[in-house]
Amino acid sequence: MKYLAFDIEAANGYMLSSVCSVGIVIADENFNILHRENIWINPRTKYNLNGTRPGVGIDLHLDKKLLKSSPDFKQIYDRLKNLLTDRQYTIVGHAVDSDVRMLNKSCERYGLPSIDFEFICSQLLYRLYKGENEVKGLSKIADEIGVEFSQHNSEEDAYASMMTLKYLVEHSGLSVEELVTKYHVRRGSNNNFELIRPVSLEGQISKKRVTQAAIDGIREYVSSVKKTNDKYKGKVFCLARSLELSGGDELYAVLRHIAECNGRYTAKLFKGNYYVANDVSVQTDVMREKKVAELAEQGAIKVISIADLLEDRL
C-alpha cells in the first residue's frame, strides 16, 4: 500500500471554491517519498490572503503571475480525481475535512461531478496517539516531531502530514491500519458531495452496544449453518466473552461445529449447559468467569476448552 498526502489552499478565504494550489506527496509503504509537487491553479477570483478574519495575515507563498498563467480547476479536475480515487493509495491529510470542503465547492462551482474517496486525518491520529484533547496545528506537530517545512505551501503541508503519519507508525510500532483499529477511527469519506468527517468512535459506542452487535452477528451466522447430525441435540453452549467479540476464524469454527451438530448457542450463562473458555485468559472474561465458576460448582454448567469442543470431548 502506498500513501498519498494532499493539502489544498484557497486564494480567497471567504470563498472556499477559490482553490489556488493542491499539494501532492506520494510515499511507498515505508514512507520513502516517491513524488511531490504543487499543482498551481488559477482561482479566477479576487485574492484575499487574510483568511476569513481581518488581520490574520496568512502567507500562501503565492506568485500571482504564476497563478494567472496556470490552468483553472476544471482543467486539473481529471488528474486530481484520478489521484484521489486511485485504490493503490491510502489518502491522508491534516484536518482533511476542510480540504474536502474546498474540493466540493470547487467541483460545484464548475459544474463537475463529486470526487468520491475515503481518507484518514493525520491530525486526529496524532491527537489520539498522544492521548491529548488539544487539537494541534500542523506547525506545532511538526515542531514536536522534528520536521521542517514552510507552512501554508500546499506541497509542504502535504509533506508535513505525511511525515506525521510516518512518525506515528515508527513510534507506535503499529501499521496505519492497526492505528486506525486501535483508536476506533472511522475513516472520512466524500460521496456525492456528502462529507463524513474522520472521527474516533472510542467512547461513543458503549461496551453493551458492541457486545450486542457481536451477539446478533453470531445468531445470524448460527442460523445459516446447515445441521449435519444430532450429536449435540438438546445441548446449549455459551462462550467466553472475548471469543464472542473476537470475530475471528476460531470463533466461527466453534459456532459452525455447534450448529452442525444441532447444538444451540446462548449469550446467557444461566441458560447454558457448557461454557467454552478461551485459550488465553483476558480481562474481558474475568467477571464472567467468576460467575461460571459458581455455576460449575453447583453442577449447572461444565467448562470446556475450544479444543475439547472441536474434538467432541464433552
N, C-alpha and C positions, 0 to 999 in steps of 0.2 A: 504494500500500500504506500502510495506517495501522498505528500501533503501539499496543499495549495493555500497559502495565506493571502488575503486580499484586504485592501483598505480603499475607501472612497472619500474624496474631498469635493466640496461644493464651493463654487466661486462666490455665491451669494448665500449667506447663512439664513436669510429669510425665505429662501426658495430652494426646497430640497431637490428639485429637479435640475438645478444648475450644476450638475456634475462636471468637474473640470479635470479630474485625474483619477485613474484607477491603478493602484499599486498591486503588482502580482509577484509573489515569490513562491517558487516551487522547490520542494526538497524530496529526497528519497526517504526510504524507511528509517534511515539512520540520521536524518536531518542534515545531510550534506546538501548544500544549495546547488540546484541544477540550473536554475534560471531565475532572474529577477529583472523587472522592468517597471517603468512608469508609463502607463498609456495616457497620453495627454489628449484632452477633449476640448473642443471649442464649446463653451457653455451657452453661447448665443443669448447672453443676458448681461445686465449691468453687474459690475463687481461690487461686492460688499465684504471686505475682509475682516469686519468686526463681529463676526459670528451672528448670533441672534440677540445680543445685548450690546448697547453702545459702550465703547471703550475697552472691549475685550482684547482687541489688537492681535488677532491670530495671523501669524506669518505662514502663508501657504506656499511660500517659495515659488510664486508664480511668475512666469515670463509671459506677459500679455501678448507680445509679438509672436511667441511660440504658439500660444493657445489660439490666436486668431488664424494661424495657418494650419491648425490641427483639424482632423475630422470631427464632426459632431457626434453625439451619442448614437444616433440612428446608424451611422456608418461603422461604428465599432461594436454594435449590438451583437451581431452573429458571432464574432470572435469571443466576446465576453460570455455569451451564453454557452458556447462550446466548452470553454474552460470551466465554468462553474457547474456544469451538468455532467462533466466527464467522470464516470464512475471509478476511474483509477485513482482519483484524489479524495482525500478527506479534506473538506473545506473548513478553514478556521479564520477567525478574525477577532479583534479586540472590541468589546461592546458591539458585536457584529450586527445586532438587530438595527442599529442606527444606519449602518451601511446598506442593509437590505431595504430600509425605508426609502433611502435616496435612490436606490436601484429601481424600486417600484414606481416612484414618482417620475423618474426619467422615462421609463417604459410607457407610462400613461401619457406623459406629455407628447411623446412622438407616436402614439397610437400603436405601440408594439406589444406583442404577447408577453405575459408574465414569464420571468425566468424562474422555473421551479427547481429547487435544490434543497439539500439539507446541509447543516453547518454546526460547528461547535464554537464556543466562545472561550478564548484563552484567558480573558479577564475573570470569567466565572470559575474556571478550573483552578486558576491561581488562588483565588479567594478561598475556595473550598479546601485546597491542599494546605494552605496556611492556617486554616481554621479561624479565619477572621470574618467579621461582619462588614468591615470597611471595604467599599468598592474603590479600587485604586486605578488611577490613570496610567496610561502606558509609560509615561516618563518615570513615574515613581517605581513601577515594577522593573523597568529597565535598570534603574539605579540599584535596586536591591539584588538583581541577578547579574549585574556587571556587564550590561550590553550598552554599547554606544550607538546612538542613532540620532538623526535630525528629525525632530517631531513635526508632524503635520505635513511631511512629504509622504505621499501615499506609499511609494515603494519602501521608504524607510520604516514607516509604521507597520507595513505588512511584514517586513523583516523582523522587527521587534516582537510582533505577535508570534511569528514562527519560532523565534528564539525562546519565548516564554514557554511554548509547548515543549520544546527540546529540554529546557531546564526541568520542567515537571516530570518528564519521562526519566531523565537521568537521575534526578534526586529522589524520586519516589521508588524507582526500580520497577515501575509498572508501565505497561504499554498504554497508549491512548485509550484503547477500548477498555482496559482494566480500570483506568482512572474514571472513565465515564460510568462504568458499572459500580465502582466503589462508592461514588458520590451520588448515585441515583440520578444522573443527569439525563434529562430529556433533551434530545437534540433539537435545535431550532430548525424550522422549515419555512419555505415560501411556496405556496401553491395557489395559483390563480389570484395573485396579489394578496392572499391571506397570509399574514406573517404570524408564525408561532415562535415566541421567544425561547431561546435555550434557558432552562432553569433546572435547579436541583429539586427533585421531589422528596428529598430526605426531610422528614419531619412533617410533610404534607400528607403522607399516606400512613395511616395508623397500622400497627402490627396486626390488629384484628382484621382490617380490610385485606392486608397482604395474605394472611392466613386463609381467610375465607375464599379469596380468589384461587389460591392453590388447591383448596379442598374441592371447589367447584370444578376445577380442571381435572382433578383426579376422578371425580364421579363421572364426568363426561367420558373420560378415557375408558374407565372400567366398563361402562355401559356399552362401549363399542367393541369390546373383546368377545369373540365367539367362544362359547363353552365347548370343551372337548371331552370332559369327563366329570364325574360327580365325586371326585376324591375328597373335596373339602365342603361338600354339601352340608349345610347346617352350621358351618364354622364361620365365625366372624373375626376379622382381623383389623386391628388398629396399628398405626405406625408411629415411630419416633417423629416428633415434630420436625426435626432437622431433615429427615428423609422426605417428609411431605413437602417441605419448602425447597428442596434441592432442585427439582425439575430435571434431574439427570437420568442417565441410562439405567443406573442401578434402581432408581425408583420405579421406572416403567417395567423393568424386568420383574420386580416384586409384584407389581399390580397385575401384570399380564399373567403371571403364574397363578395368582389367587383367582383371577376371573376365569381363566381357562379350566380350572379345577372346580368351578361352581361355588367358590367361596365368596364371602361378602366383605366389603370394606366399610369401616365406620370411622368417623372422626372423633367419636366419643368413647373414652376409655371404658366407662361402665357398661357399654354395650358389647365390648369385645371379649372373645374367648382367648385370643392370642395377641400379644404385643410384640411387634417386630422392631427390635432395637437396632439402632445404627451401629456400625462397626467402630466408629470413633465417638467418644462421649464429648458433647459440646454444650456450651452454656444454654443454648436454646432448649435442651432436653431436661435440664436439671429439675425444675419444678414438676414437670410431667412425670418424670421417672420416680419421684418421691411417692406420688400417688399410685403409680404402677406397683411399686414395692409393697405398699399397703394392701392393694388388691391381690397381689401374688401370695402374700402371707395368709390371706383369707381363702385362698384357693379359687378366687374368682377369675383369675387370668393367668396365663402362662407366658413367660418371656422367652422368645426365641431369637436367634440371630438371623441375619439375611441368608447366610449360607445354609443354616438348618432348614429354613423355609424352602429355598430353591432346590434342596436335595431331599425334600419331603421327610425330614427328621423331626416330626412334630411330637 
